[in-house]
Every structure is written in C-alpha cells, then in structure tokens.
C-alpha cells in the first residue's frame, strides 16, 4: 500500500444508499406505486441506457439526462400520467440527494488523512457535487465519466484517474461495492478494494457480498478499510 497514492470511489451503492433514498422520494411524490419496485426499475434502466450511448445510438449524454429518459419510460410502464413537467424535473433531481451510508463520511475522512480521495462515478459532475455538498462527503477531487467522455467499465475511466494525477495505474486503488467494476479496474492495473453493501437493493433484496480472491482488500465498511490500510 506504500505504492498507492489515490483512492478512487465508485459512488452509487458504494458511498450512497440510492435505493432507500429514491424510494423515499417516490413515496413523497405520492405516485401510488410500489416505491421499492419503482426504485429498482429506475436503477435497472441505467446500464441499458449507457449502452445506447457507448454503441453510438445516442450521442454523449450525461447521467442526469439518462435518468430522465429512464424516468419517462418507467412512468408510462407504471401508469403514472398525472405529473407535471416541474414535478418530473423535481423527481429526477432525487439522484442529487442520495443519503450516504452510515460509515461513509467518517470513513472517507479517515482515509483522506493518508490518501487523496476522489470519485470515479458515471454520475455527472453537477450531480456528484450537489450530492457531496448535501451529504458532506469530503472529496479531494470529483472525477466523472463526464470528464473522460466514457462510462465505466471503459478503460479510459480507470486509466483517466491515473493520468489526472500523473500516476501509474498501480498507484491508484478503486474502492467499490460491485465486483464487475473492480474486475475492470484490475484489468487496467489498478489496485482494488471491495466494500460490502448487502442492502444496496433494499432490505428485501439482500446482496451476496462474498469475497473475491482477486481483490487486494475486502472490507465491511469504509471504517474497516481505513483500519486495514492503517
């Protein structure tokens, strides 16, 4: 770990609890839908929407705009047709107000005392900045797919962090709650740390958080990771 200078963090699901936060906002809008299912459906549209961009079907599109495209589709699917444009805009901004996991702020603050910490998220810069401001996330730097014009798991995102800080890939560690994200980072030469988030998809959808041997670290929380890294 003496070699690692920068910790880059996935955000949605790793740093913030998107499911509970979106569920709360859906309930506040009185949509008369199952808020758990609606939140999962909104998130499920994320990967297919990004593939439309990366395949060239859509031009470069920031996540705020992809979230709105998905929202319009699932509102139709759930039979919600009474929202005004103002209400749709407000609901789409729910992604800017996601609550951090309980260990996030303390853990990030401890890690920041030894490493440069930054985001590496598909979220756009405005979204990530608003989220950090509200949740008091102590980033040294906000990096986004928007900077690299590529979504994870494209190599340009992971290698872009190293280039931003003029480092070798092995001097950067990706911290994430998703094995596919970490696997892509390892292929680019980054170190990796897996964080357990068993209720990322809600308490009724417990996620398998079993260790994967290829990861350099496996931690139950950011505080646990800070203790492991020393």
TALIN-V599478 format. One record per residue. N is the residue number from 1. RES is the residue in three letters. NEAR is the number of other ideal C-beta (glycine too) atoms within 8 Angstrom. Layout:
n = (N/N)
res = (RES/RES)
near = (NEAR/NEAR)
//
This chain:
n = (1/2/3/4/5/6/7/8/9/10/11/12/13/14/15/16/17/18/19/20/21/22/23/24/25/26/27/28/29/30/31/32/33/34/35/36/37/38/39/40/41/42/43/44/45/46/47/48/49/50/51/52/53/54/55/56/57/58/59/60/61/62/63/64/65/66/67/68/69/70/71/72/73/74/75/76/77/78/79/80/81/82/83/84/85/86/87/88/89/90/91/92/93/94/95/96/97/98/99/100/101/102/103/104/105/106/107/108/109/110/111/112/113/114/115/116/117/118/119/120/121/122/123/124/125/126/127/128/129/130/131/132/133/134/135/136/137/138/139/140/141/142/143/144/145/146/147/148/149/150/151/152/153/154/155/156/157/158/159/160/161/162/163/164/165/166/167/168/169/170/171/172/173/174/175/176/177/178/179/180/181/182/183/184/185/186/187/188/189/190/191/192/193/194/195/196/197/198/199/200/201/202/203/204/205/206/207/208/209/210/211/212/213/214/215/216/217/218/219/220/221/222/223/224/225/226/227/228/229/230)
res = (UNK/UNK/UNK/UNK/UNK/UNK/UNK/UNK/UNK/UNK/UNK/UNK/UNK/UNK/UNK/UNK/UNK/UNK/UNK/UNK/UNK/UNK/UNK/UNK/UNK/UNK/UNK/UNK/UNK/UNK/UNK/UNK/UNK/UNK/UNK/UNK/UNK/UNK/UNK/UNK/UNK/UNK/UNK/UNK/UNK/UNK/UNK/UNK/UNK/UNK/UNK/UNK/UNK/UNK/UNK/UNK/UNK/UNK/UNK/UNK/UNK/UNK/UNK/UNK/UNK/UNK/UNK/UNK/UNK/UNK/UNK/UNK/UNK/UNK/UNK/UNK/UNK/UNK/UNK/UNK/UNK/UNK/UNK/UNK/UNK/UNK/UNK/UNK/UNK/UNK/UNK/UNK/UNK/UNK/UNK/UNK/UNK/UNK/UNK/UNK/UNK/UNK/UNK/UNK/UNK/UNK/UNK/UNK/UNK/UNK/UNK/UNK/UNK/UNK/UNK/UNK/UNK/UNK/UNK/UNK/UNK/UNK/UNK/UNK/UNK/UNK/UNK/UNK/UNK/UNK/UNK/UNK/UNK/UNK/UNK/UNK/UNK/UNK/UNK/UNK/UNK/UNK/UNK/UNK/UNK/UNK/UNK/UNK/UNK/UNK/UNK/UNK/UNK/UNK/UNK/UNK/UNK/UNK/UNK/UNK/UNK/UNK/UNK/UNK/UNK/UNK/UNK/UNK/UNK/UNK/UNK/UNK/UNK/UNK/UNK/UNK/UNK/UNK/UNK/UNK/UNK/UNK/UNK/UNK/UNK/UNK/UNK/UNK/UNK/UNK/UNK/UNK/UNK/UNK/UNK/UNK/UNK/UNK/UNK/UNK/UNK/UNK/UNK/UNK/UNK/UNK/UNK/UNK/UNK/UNK/UNK/UNK/UNK/UNK/UNK/UNK/UNK/UNK/UNK/UNK/UNK/UNK/UNK/UNK/UNK/UNK/UNK/UNK/UNK/UNK)
near = (5/3/6/12/9/15/13/15/15/15/12/11/11/13/12/15/12/13/14/9/13/15/13/9/11/14/8/6/10/5/10/4/9/5/11/10/8/15/14/12/11/13/10/7/12/12/7/7/12/11/8/9/14/9/6/5/5/7/4/6/10/8/13/11/8/13/12/10/11/12/12/9/9/12/11/9/7/10/5/10/6/3/11/5/6/6/9/13/8/9/12/11/8/12/14/10/11/14/9/12/11/4/8/13/10/9/14/15/9/10/14/11/5/6/10/10/14/14/15/13/12/10/13/11/9/8/12/14/9/10/16/12/7/8/12/8/11/9/10/7/9/10/13/14/14/9/9/11/7/10/10/12/11/9/9/9/14/18/10/12/16/14/7/9/11/4/10/6/11/9/11/17/12/16/13/14/10/9/7/7/12/16/10/12/13/11/7/10/7/15/9/15/16/15/13/10/11/7/11/11/7/12/5/5/8/7/9/4/7/4/6/9/4/7/12/6/10/8/12/5/11/16/10/10/15/10/7/8/10/5)
//
